[in-house]
Amino acid sequence: MEGFYTAADGTAIFYRIDDFTDQWQPAKTVLFMHGFGESTEAWRAWVPYLSRHYRVLRYDTRGFGRSTPMAANHPWSVGQILDDINGLLDHLKIASAHVVGGKSGGTVAMKYAAEYPQRVSKLALMTAPVKGPNSKPWLEIIESRGVQAWASETMPGRFGTALPPDAIAWWTELMARTPKTTLQSYLRWVPGVDITADVPRIQCPTLVVTGDNGPLHKVDETAGWQKTIKQSELRVIKGDGWHAGGAKPDECAAMTLEFFRRGE
């Protein structure tokens, strides 16, 4: 099932639902939040693992994927993104869900869980930061040499040595489809994002996953904020990139499924 939800400002938010649960049983929803420059397709390999047990809801953050592109001067805010999520869940009549967030999608997921605890049952975070990065080098590549060059040149940091060339080519093409104007406005905004103070307010059981040897999101750094979430656990997987959910989807999806199903 695919569709669009229209936000208050007219932005069309694309979503997709995959549901292979037993139709005579009530099914909990798992909401996926993708990272910067991605779309619903970033979670493709995860869907078979979770859709037999849960209704899997993926959506394209405003500006990305099939959602409405954002202008180069769009005034981004975390609050606006959270409003989009609430609007989408209300549109689909979903009161609460388990939530999976990858990279910057994990940042949004943490803020959402802190602000709307009644809507998040459990939370799984894949190499998620609590502060926005220095985005100036990426912005310079995009503005001087284009989106394709940015996508290509930043792949080694994302995946390290985890994926074969064909997979890297697929991810490059996926991210290169992101509108340039969306990337420009987002990258000018994101360095100011800092949810460190919000993280201890997360009340739900939380799984935090990070790689052991990536260039970003070091284990000690991640453990520092993870420990402030009362009901949380840290899993460290082998990897030399900062995108665990994309580099090791089978491993990450399996542990997330086990975490969500625990106690059911």
N, C-alpha and C positions, 0 to 999 in steps of 0.2 A: 504494500500500500504506500503510495506517495501522495504528497500534497503540498500546499503552501498555506502558511498562516500569515495574515497581514497585520503588521504591528501598527501602533497608533499613528506613527509618522508616515505610514504608507509603505514601509519596507516589507518586501515579500520574503518570508523565511521558509526555505525549503526543508521538508522533513521526509523521512522514510521509516516505515515500521515493518519489521520482519518478525513473524510470530508463528512458530511451529510447536507451540505447547498443545497439550490436550485440551480441546475446546470445551470439554465438559467440566474443566477445572478452572477456578479463577487464577489469573496470571499476573504476577507483579511485573512492573515495567522497569527496564534498565535504560537510563538516558545516557547517551554518549556525547561528550563535548570534545571536539577536535582541537588541535593546536594551530598555531599561526601558519597561514599559507596553505591550509589543508581544507578538507571537506568531509562529507559523510564517507567517501571512498577510503579514507585513511583507516577506517575500522573494518574494512571488508573481511579480513581474515579472522576477525573476532566473532563475527555473526554466527557461524555454525556452532561455536561452542556454547553460546548463551541463548540462542533463539529457541532451542528445544525446551528450555526451562523457564524462559522469561520472554515477555514481549519487548523486543529490542527497538528502541526509538533513537534514531540518529538524526541530527539536524545540522544544517550549514549556518554557522554564525553569520550574522549580517555582514555583507561585503564579500563573503567567500563562497566557493562552490556555486550552487545554483540560486543562492539568495541574491538580493539586489546589491549591486556594487555600491561602495561608498565613495563619495567625492574626495578629492585630494585635500580638501580643507574640512572634512567631516569632523565635528567635535565629539570624539569618542569619550565614553565614560563607562565604568564598570556597572553603574546603576542602569544605564540603558540596556546593556547586555543582559542583566538580570531580569529586567522588565520583559525582554524578548522571551526569555525562558519561561517566566510565569505565564505570559500570554499564550505561549505554545501549549503548555501543560493544561491551562484552562480551556483552550480551544479543543483539546483532545479529551477533556474531562478526566484528567489524571491528577489525583489528589497528592500522591507522593510516589517516589521512585528511588531505586538504587541509582547511583550516579558514578560514571567513569569519566575521568578527565585526563587528557594527555598534554604534557608540556603547558603552554599558556592556557589550554582548556582546563587543565588541572588547577591553575590559579583561579580561574573563574568558578570552577566547581567548589573550591574551598570557600571562596567568598559567598557563594550561593548557600552552602550548607550552614555557614555562620549566620547569615541574614535570615534564612528561611528554614529553620531546623525541622519544622513540621512537614516539609516537602522532601526531605532527604532521609531515607531509611538507613542506607549504608553508602560508604564513599570509597572509591578506589582511585588512586592517583599514580600516574605513570610519569616519572621524571618531571615532576611539576615544580616550578620555582615559586617563591613567595614575593620576589621582587622582579620588576621589569628589567630587561637587559640594556646594555649600551647598544642601541640600535643604529648608531651613526654609520658604522662601516657597511652594514647591509643597505641602508638608505642610499649611500653613495654609489654602491654597485647598481642598484635598481635605477637610479636617476641618470647614471652615466652610460651604463651598458645594457640595461633592460632586465626584465623579470627572468627570462630564460638563463641569463648569465648568473644572476643571483641564486636561482634554484640549483644550478649545476655546481657552482663553486662552493656552496655551503653543505653539499651532501656528505662529504667526509666527516664533518663534525656531527651530523645527525646519526649516521649509521656506522661509522668506523669501518671495520672489516667484516661486519656481520652479514651483509647481503651481497649476492652475486651481481654482475654488471646489468643483467636484464632487469633485476628488481630496482637497482639504482636508477636506470633509465625510466622505469614506470613512475617512481616517486618524483623524479625531476619533472616529467611531463605533467603530472598531477599538480604540482605546486606552481609550475610555470603558467598554468591557466588562470591563476589569481589575477584579478584586475590590478593594473599598476596603481591606479588612484587609491584603491583600498589599502594597498601596502604602504603607500606614501603617508596617508593620514594616520594609519595605525602605528607605524614606526616612529612618527613624531610624538605620539601620545604615550606609548607603552613604557618608556624609561621612567616615567613618574609613578608607575603603579607599584604599590607596596602594601601587601595585606598581612604583614607580620603580626600586627596587633589583633587581627581578626582570627587568626588560626586557633588560639586557645579557646575561642568561643564555639568551636565545632563540637557538637554533642554526640554525633552518631559514631558507630564503629567505623574505623577508617583503616584502609590498607594503603601503605605508602611503598612504592617500588622505585628503586633507582639502580643504576649500573655501578659496577665497582671500579671502572677505569675510564670514565668519560671525561671530556674536556670541560663540561659544565655539571652543575648539580652534584658536587662531590658528596661522598657518603657522610662525612662528618657534618657538612653543612646541612644536608637533608635531615640527618638525625637530630640536629639542634632544634629545628622547628617541629619535627614529627613528635618529639617527646612532650611537647606542650599540648598535644591532643590527647585527652585522657584515655579514650578507648581506641588506641591506635597500635599498629604493628608495622615494623619496617622489614621489607624483603630486599635483599641485595642480589642482583643477578650479574652474571659475567657479561661484560660488554664495554667497548671502547667508544661508544657514541652517546649522545644525550637523548636519543629517542627510543627508549626501551620498548614501548608499545608497538612501534613499527618494525624495529629490528628483530624482536623476539615475540611475535604475536601469539604463537602457540603456547609458549611458556607463560606469558603474562595473562593471557585469556584463561588458561587452565587454573592458575592460582586465584584469579579474580572470581571465577565461577565457584571454586571451593570456598572462598571467603564469603561470598554472598549466600551460598546455600547452608553455611554453617548455622546450626540451630533451627533450621526450618522444619 
